[in-house]
Amino acid sequence: LQGAVSFLVWILYGLALRRRSERIAAAVSRLGRGWRVAAGALAMMLSGVLLLGGLAALRSLAAPRPDGSLDTVPWIAVTLLGIAFVELQVFGAAVMVSLTREGSVPAAPSQTSKKRRPPSAPSAKTRGKKP
């Protein structure tokens, strides 16, 4: 039951952050590209290190009960570690998304991206046929 409650908290927190991620991407888009690349990658890696390191520390300080459940304080700590993980993941993803919005992807296909053959070139259907 504890795991299900924590999971629900993490999912709801992530959904709440979804709205904020657009604002994060807009705010960091004013910063330099190099800083955004470093900050996004660092946030993604730091989230994993924080989660795994925190869980390992909690495991050594407060092992689960024989039935697999946790005492209240370690359970709250695990839930908070998960929230920090989600926060850093959303921040890192928002920063990475801001990198893709620098005009590298056009909003609509341009005429130059369409393949056109010269008017005198034979098409695949007419190649090899005599007029």
SULTAJO-V642960 format. One record per pair of residues at least 12 apart in sequence whose ideal C-beta (glycine too) atoms are under 10 Angstrom apart, sorted by the first residue. I is the first residue (numbers start at 1). GAP is how many residues later the second one is. D is the distance in whole Angstrom. If there is no record, write none. Layout:
BEGIN
I,GAP,D
I,GAP,D
END
This chain:
BEGIN
1,68,8
2,62,10
2,66,9
2,67,6
2,68,6
2,70,9
2,72,10
2,73,5
2,74,10
2,76,8
2,77,9
3,65,9
3,66,9
3,67,9
3,72,9
3,75,9
3,76,10
5,70,9
5,74,8
6,64,10
6,69,7
6,70,9
6,72,6
6,73,4
6,74,10
6,75,9
6,76,6
6,77,9
7,72,9
7,75,8
8,71,10
9,70,6
9,71,9
9,73,7
9,74,7
9,77,9
10,69,8
10,71,10
10,72,5
10,73,7
10,75,8
10,76,6
11,75,9
12,74,10
13,66,10
13,69,8
13,70,6
13,73,6
13,74,8
13,77,9
14,68,10
14,69,9
14,71,10
14,72,5
14,73,9
14,75,8
14,76,7
15,71,10
16,70,10
16,74,10
17,66,10
17,69,7
17,70,7
17,72,9
17,73,4
17,74,9
17,76,10
17,77,9
18,72,8
18,76,10
20,67,10
20,70,8
20,71,9
20,74,8
21,69,5
21,70,8
21,72,7
21,73,4
21,74,10
21,76,8
21,77,10
22,72,8
22,75,9
22,76,10
23,71,8
24,66,8
24,67,6
24,68,10
24,69,9
24,70,4
24,71,7
24,73,9
24,74,8
25,66,10
25,68,9
25,69,4
25,70,7
25,71,9
25,72,5
25,73,4
25,74,9
25,75,9
25,76,7
26,68,9
26,72,8
26,75,9
27,67,9
27,68,10
27,71,9
28,12,8
28,63,9
28,66,7
28,67,5
28,68,10
28,69,10
28,70,5
28,71,9
29,65,10
29,66,9
29,68,9
29,69,4
29,70,9
29,72,7
29,73,8
30,68,9
31,64,9
31,67,9
33,65,9
33,66,7
33,69,7
35,60,9
36,58,10
36,59,5
36,60,8
36,61,10
36,62,6
36,63,6
36,66,10
37,58,8
37,59,8
37,62,7
38,57,9
39,52,8
39,53,8
39,56,5
39,57,9
39,59,10
40,51,8
40,52,5
40,53,8
40,54,8
40,55,4
40,56,4
40,57,9
40,58,8
40,59,7
41,51,7
41,54,9
41,55,8
42,46,9
42,49,10
42,50,8
42,53,9
43,44,9
43,45,5
43,46,7
43,47,9
43,48,5
43,49,3
43,50,8
43,51,9
43,52,7
43,53,9
44,44,7
44,45,7
44,47,9
44,48,4
44,49,8
44,51,9
44,52,8
45,43,9
45,47,8
46,38,9
46,39,10
46,42,6
46,43,10
46,45,10
46,46,8
47,34,10
47,37,7
47,38,5
47,39,8
47,40,8
47,41,4
47,42,5
47,43,9
47,44,9
47,45,7
48,37,8
48,40,9
48,41,9
49,36,10
49,39,10
50,31,7
50,34,6
50,35,6
50,37,10
50,38,7
51,27,10
51,30,6
51,31,7
51,33,7
51,34,4
51,35,10
51,37,9
51,38,9
52,29,9
52,33,9
53,28,9
54,23,7
54,24,8
54,26,9
54,27,4
54,28,9
54,30,8
54,31,9
55,22,9
55,23,7
55,26,7
55,27,9
55,30,10
57,20,9
57,24,9
58,12,8
58,15,10
58,16,5
58,17,10
58,19,6
58,20,6
58,23,8
59,15,9
59,19,10
61,12,10
61,13,7
61,16,9
62,12,4
62,13,9
62,15,8
62,16,10
END
